[in-house]
Structure formats: C-alpha cells, structure tokens
C-alpha cells in the first residue's frame, strides 16, 4: 500500500499536487483556493491502488464484511494524523440510495463508520443523511459531470445547528460526492464538515 504522505498534496483536500513537491508552505489546489469544496478538510489513509484497492473491492462488491474492522482501524490511524478530524460531534457515513442498499445488503460506509467510531469513541450518526436520488454511477464521468450527477442528491434528516460532522466513505475520487454531502449537512445547520476516506484516487496533476 502506498501512503499518501509520499505524494505532495493539497493541504485542505489532499488532492495530489505535482507542483507542490518540495514546497515549504502549505499548498492548496485550485478548487480549494477558489473555495469550491464544501467540506472543510479531507484526508485519506492511502492511495487507491494495489492491495488497498483489492481490500475495498472485496468489502464493497464481494460482501466480505469482516474487512470493515481493519479498514476502520486504518481510518482511525489516518484521523490521528489530523487531530481536527476528531474534534467533531458525530461520524456520518455517506448513504446509499435505499434500493441500492437493499440490493447490496449493506452500506460499506456504515460498516466502516461503526468500526471507526469504536476505535475513536465518537458516536456514529447513521441516518443523519439520506440519499434522495438514485443517481447513475460516477465511474467514467468527468469531474464536472460528477459534480452535476450528485447535485441535490443528498439531504439531512434532522436539524444540525452548530454540529461538527465527520463524513466517512470508502473512496474519494474527485470529492464530488463528499462535497454534495457536506453541502446538504451545512444547509441543515452544520457548522463544520470534514471528510475521511480509506483511499484516495491519486493522479498526476
């Protein structure tokens, strides 16, 4: 597995930044400089390749649910590297559309949130966020298409005035889904929304 510490990345969203290699000051990607990301910070345990990708695929598509335990512990390790991620009121998993969750039998983000919460002693807010649209898969879409695909696809199920939330998911590709979730949570009153994933897609920028 390739730790993301070996890749220069945006100080806020962890997007790989080839131009930041060797920089002495915290670097921001274009989206974060323009305040286009609705989450306040994003971190991931590792790069979405090789062994880590294989483990996530086994959990997500083959239903090997026991893998949620080690993956959850790795999320805890990643969070400990960024203490601000743990200064929250609840951990909220990214939801699946109900029909898709019934077909799969589980939501992998909920399994990860449960294990992660056990390690860091934070309450899991499963059910605080709902997926209200059955959007097509994000696979194969451009970054802009991904943003449009999930626009308005999530809604908070309760008022979250002054709450600090940690969003949790298995993989971040462009951050579009996490951004849409963060937007919905903030519209419900959340004061701050951070995000944490097991893996991040790493590309040359």
N, C-alpha and C positions, 0 to 999 in steps of 0.2 A: 504494500500500500504506500502511496506517495503522500506524505504530509504536505499540507498547503503552505507550511512555513517555508518550504523550499522554492516557492513561487512568489514573485513580487505581486502584491495585490492592493486593491483599494482599501484604505483604512476603515471605511464605513461599511461597504457591502461585500468586500473580499473578491471583487471581480479581478481576474488576472490583468496585470498591467506590465507589459514588457518594458515600457519606458521608465518604470519606477525602479528597476533594478539598480541598486547602488545609491539610491536617493537617501538623504539624511533626514528629510522632513516627511511627515505623513502625507501620502499621496491619495488623491481622490480621482475616481473615474469621471467621465463627462456627465453621466446621469446624476451622480451624487453632487457634483459641482452645481448642476442646474436644479437641484432639489426635486428630481423626477421620481425618486424612490420614496414610497410612502412609509416604509419601515425605517426605524431609526438606526438600526445596525443589523448586520447579518454575519454569521460565522458558520463554518462547516468543519467537520472533523477531518476530512480528507478529500482527495481528488476522486472523481467518479471514473475509475478505471481499474483494470486488473481484478485483484481479489475483492476489493471493497464493492465494486460493481457486481461481481458474481454473488456476493452475500445478499445484497439488496434485492437482486432479481429473484433469488431463492425465496426470500421472505415475501416479496410482493406478488410474484406470479406463480410460485410453486407451493405457497402456503406453509413454508417451514417456519412456523410461528416462534419456536424456541430461539431463533436467531435475534428476536427483538431484545433479548436480555443482553447479549454482548454489545449489540449496536447501541442500546440505550446507555450502557456504561461508557461507550466511546463518546456519546453526546455529552455526558457529564464531564469527561476529560476536556473536551473542546470548550465547554462553558467555563471551566475553571481557568482557562487561559484568558478569558474576557469577563471579569467579575461583574461587569454591568449587566450581563445577561441573566444573572441570578438575583438581581435586585428588582424582582417582579412579584406580582400578586398571584399569578396563575400561569400555568403552561397550557396553551390551547393548540391542539393538533389541527392541521389543515384537513377539513372534512371532504369526504367523497359525496357525490350525489347519491341519494338513498337507493335508487335502483341499482347503481353500480356497486354499492357496498353489499347489497343483498346478493348480487351475483357472485361477488368475490368471497363473501362470507365474513369479511373483517375489513377494517381500515388500518393499514400498516402504520399510519401516523399516530393513530390512537394507541396501538400496541407500544410504539416507541415512546410516546408521551408517558404512558403508565410506568414503563421501566425507568425512564429518565427521572420522573418525579420521585420514584422510590429512592434513587441514588442521591438526589439533591434536596429531598424533603420539601418539595413545593407541591401545592395542590394542582391536580390536572383538571382543566376546565373543558373536558369533552362535552360537547353540546352547546358551548357558548357561541359557536359559529356554525352556520349552516351553508351548504352549497345549494343554491336555489335554481341553478340552471345546469342541465346536463350538456355541458359543452363538449365539442369534439376533442380528441386527443391533441395535445400540444406538439407531439412529435412531427417533425418535418416542417413546422411553421417558422417563419422569420421572427426576429424579436418583436417587431411591430405587430405582426399578426398574432403573436402570443398575447400581447397586451390587450388587443381588441377581443380576442377569443374569450378571455376571462373577465372582461369589464362587466361589472354588475352581477357577477356570478355568485357572490357570497353576501351573507347578511348576518349580523349579530342577532342573537336570540334574546338578549337582555340588555338593559342599560349598563354601561360600563364606566360611568362617571369617575374620573381620576384614576382608573385602574391602569396598572402597568402590566403588559402582556408579553409573554414569550411565545411566539408562533413556532411550531415544530413540524418538520416534514422530513421525508427520506432524502430527497434530492432537490438541489436547486440548479436549474439550467440557465435561465436568464433573470430570474427573480420576478417574472410577471405574475405568477400565481401568488407568491408571498406578498407582492405589492397590492394585489387586489384584496387579499385577506386583510392586510394591515389597513387599507382604506376603509373597509367595512367596519372594522373594530373601532377605528378613530371616529367614524361617523356616529357610532353608538356611545361615544364619550371617552374612549380610552385615551389616557394622557400620553402613553408611550407604548410603542410596539416594536420589539426586537424580534429577530428570527434566527433559528438554529436548524441546520440540517446535517444529516450524516455525511453527505457527499456534495461536492460542487463540481459541475462540469468545467473543466479547465481547457481554455482555448487560447491560442496565440492571438493577441490583440494588435 
